Amino acid sequence: MTDHLPNFLIAGAAKSGTTSLYYYLMDHPEIYFSKIKEPEYLTSEVVTDQYLTRLSRRPYIKTLEEYKILFSDVKNEKAIGEGSTDTIYYYHTTIPRIMNLLGDPKIIIMMRNPPYAAFSMYSHMIRDNQEDLSFEDALAMEDERIRNHQPCAYHYKARALYAHQVKAFLEAFSQVKVLIYEEFIRDIPGTIKEVCSFLEIDPNYQPTNTSIRYNASGVPRLKWFNNIFTMKNPIQRHIRKIGMSLLSGPVYAGLRDSIRQKNIIKLKMKPETLAYLKEYYHEDILTLQKILDRDLGIWLNEK
């Protein structure tokens, strides 16, 4: 068996449409995605067992051999990838590992207007029964949580400070594609075409599942029903195994997330919290504009 490893990475950022992009691209005949969307092997040096226990996560990929198994079914696909969203946040650790293991792969970075990205991360944790604080209290506690080495899933503000993260990837790798979430959802077909061209695969491919928004966050109407999808237990694994055996990955995920979304009530951010976060991120967005040489008025001028 020939060992295959990724030649492209969806490096992040969290809650910026990476899961939707992953599933939209999965049926492209020239793409092979890892069997797990976020193997987190590249961050396994900084991810702890406490993280897994706290978040009730599946075992993360700790060894290179385990990582290679995720790509063991590669045939003749031109683009081989995975999509761990903590890759960009832990860039101090991941960039050297990527360079050592993968050389100079293509990097896709997706970003969302930072206040809304931070709030979506929080909403995600509420959905998964992993957050007990209000958004405002969680923001006030964030520095302490970081000092106490809490999982990055709780670093709501910090993870959306994109400028230094993006700069590091642009300096380390020769082919980096930066996508803006708000532009992505406005023109999904155009973005898919753009990404396919970047990956040097057939740009005429168009997915059929773009009406689905994968991995939506919010408050579950029925917690017991939501727990079927979120709690990593034998029942959940059995349901997933049956679904994946009967349906392709994107079809199963689309059906699951369509059902799940009907059980979700969208949270709303308090106006004063939004105003605070806009001010908090303003300088970082201006810096990011300069780094990208790109107008981010879509964020700065958002009402």
N, C-alpha and C positions, 0 to 999 in steps of 0.2 A: 504494500500500500504506500502510495506517495503522500508525504505530509503536505498539507495545504494550510496556509495561514492567510489572514486578511491582507488584501491590498488596498482596502479603504475602510475607514472608520466613520460612523456617525458619532462624533465625540461629545455631543451635548448641544445645547444646554437643557437642563431639566424643565419639563412642562412647557416646551416650546414647539411641540408638534413632531418630535422625533419618532414616537410610536406610530403615529399616522403615516409618516413618511416610510417607515420600515414596512408596514403592511401594504401600503400602496405599491411599493417596489418589489415586494416579495415574489409576485408571479411573473416578473420579467424573466424570460428564459435565459438571459445572459448574466443573471445575478444569483449568487448563492449567499444566503444569510445564515449565520450561526443558528444552531437549533434552539438556543436561548437568546432572546433579544439583548439582554444585558448580562453577559457572563461576569463582568467586573474583575476579570483576571488581571487587567492592567493596574487595578487599584487594590489588588489583594494584599499588598504590603501594608496598606493603611486601613483596610476594612477589618474589623475585629469580630470575634465570635459574639461579643456583647451586642454588636450591631445586629447580627442575625437574630439573636434571641429577642432583642427589643422589638424588632420589626417583623418577627415571625416569617423570615425569608427562607427561601430554598437555599441549600448549600451553595455558596459561591465557588467559583473555579479557582483552586489554589495552586495547581501545578500545570506546567507546560503540557504534560501528557493529557491531562483532562481538557485543556484548552484545544489541543489538536483534535481531540475526539469530536468536538463541535463542528469541525469542518471535514470530517472523515468521508462524507458522502459527496464531496465535490467531484464533478465530472469534467465537463468542458466549459464551465462558466468562466467568463472573462473577469467579472467583478466579484470578489469574495469579501464579505464584510460582516461587521457586528455593530451594535449600537448602545454601548454603555454610557449613560449620560453623566456619570461622575468622572469620566475621563478628562473632561476639560477643567473641572473644578480642582482636581488634584494634579494639576499640570506639572508641578515640581517633581512628582513621582512618575507620572505616566509618560511624559515626553522622553526621558532617558530610556525607559523600558520599551517604548514604541520604536525608538531609533535602534536600540540593540536587537530587538526581536524582529521587527518588520521593515526596518530601513527607512524608506521615505514614502509611506503610503499616502494615498489621497485622503484628505480630511474634510468632512462635512460638518460645519457648525451651524446650528439653528438657534436663534435667540428671539426672545419675546420682550415686549415693553416691560422693563424691570419691575415696576410696582405690581403689574398683573401677573408676572412670572412668580414673584415672591408669594402673592396671595394664592395662586394656583397650587404652589407647593404645599402651602398650609392646608388648602382645601383637600388636597390629595391625602394628607395625613389624617384629616378629619374623616374622610371617606373610609380609610382603612383602620379606623379605631385606634390610631397611634398618637393622637394629640388631645390633651385634656384642657389646654389653655385657650383663652380667646386669642385672636390674631394679635391684638395689641399687647397682651401679656407675653405672648411668645416672642414678639419682636424685642420687648424689654428684657427678656431672659436670654436672648440669643448669644450675647457675648459670654455669659456664664456657661451656657451649654457648650460653646466652642471650647472654652478653657477646660471644661470637664470631659472633653473628647466625646461628646455626644455625636451620633451619626450625622453625616452631612445632610441627611434628609430633613434635619431640623435647622439647617443654616439658611433660613428663608431669604434674609437680606443679602448675606455674603455671596450666595451662589449666583445672584443676579448682578453682581459687580463684574461685568464682562470684560472691561478694557484690558486689564493685565492678563487675563486668561487668553483672550484672542491674540494679543500681541505676542505672547510666548509661542503659540502655535504657528503664527505667521512667520516668526523668526526661525522656527525649527524645521519647518517642512516647506517644500517647494510648491505643492499643489493643495491649496486650501480654498474650499468653497463656503462662503458665508451666506446664509439664508435668513431672512427676517420672517418671523411667524405670521405677522399681519399681512405681508405680501403673499405668503404661501397660501393662506386660506382664501385670499381674494382671487387667486389664479392658480389653483392646484394643477390643472393640465400644463400650464406654462412652466411651472416650477418643476414638475416631473420631467418635462422635456429638457429643461436646463440641467437638471441633475444627471440625466442619462448621457447628455453630451459631455458633461464633466467626467463621467465614469468611462467614456469612450465605448458606449454600448448603444444599441438601436434607440435613437431618440423619438421614434414614432410610436413607441409603446405607450399605451394609456391604460391605467387600471380601471376596473369596473366598480370599485368599492369606495369611491371618493365621497359618497354621501355620508359615510360613517366617520364620526370623530372618535378615535380610539383613546382609551384611558381617561375619560372625562372624570372630573372631580366635583365633589359637593357633599351635601348631607344626605345619607340614605333615608328614604321614607320608612323602609322596613329593614332594620339592622340585621335581623336573622337572615333575610334574603341576601343582603349585601355580603354577609359573612361567608356565604357559599363561594363567592368569588375571591374574597380577600384572605381568608384564613387558610394557611398552608397546612392542611391536615389530610388524613387519608381519604376523606369524602371528597374534598376539593380535587385532590390528585386523581381520584378515580373518575370524577366527572370530566376532568380535562383529558384524561387518557382516552375515554370513550369518544369524546368530541373530536379529538385529533385523529383517532383511528377512522372515524366515519367521514370527516371533512378535511379539506386542506387547511393549512395554518391560517391564512387570511380569512377563509370562509368561517371557520370556527371562531376566530377572534372577533370577526365582524358580528356574528350572531350573538356571541357572549356580550360584547360591548353595547350592542343595540338594546338587548334586554336590560342590561345593567343601567344604561343611561335613563331608562324610563323610571327607575327607582331612585334617581338622584335629583335633589333640589339644589339649584345653584346658590351658592353663598354670595352675598354682596358686601363689598368693602365699605367701611364707614368713610364718608367724604373727607373728614379730617385726617384719617389715616392715609388715604390716597394722596392728599396734599402734602403730608409729611414725607411720604416715600418719593413723590416727584421731586421734592427739594433734595432729598438724600441722594438720589441717583443722578441729578442734573449734571454735575461735573464729570462723572464717569461716562455719561452718554456723550458729552462734548469731546472727551478724550477719545472715546471709541470712534466718533466721527472722523477725527484726524487720523487715527490709525488705519481706518478703512478707506479714507478719502471718499467718504460716502455720506450723503445727506440723510440724517436720521430724524428729519422733521416729522415723520409718521409717528414717532414716539414723543418728541419734544413739543409738538403742537397739538397733541391729543387732548381733547376737552373732557 
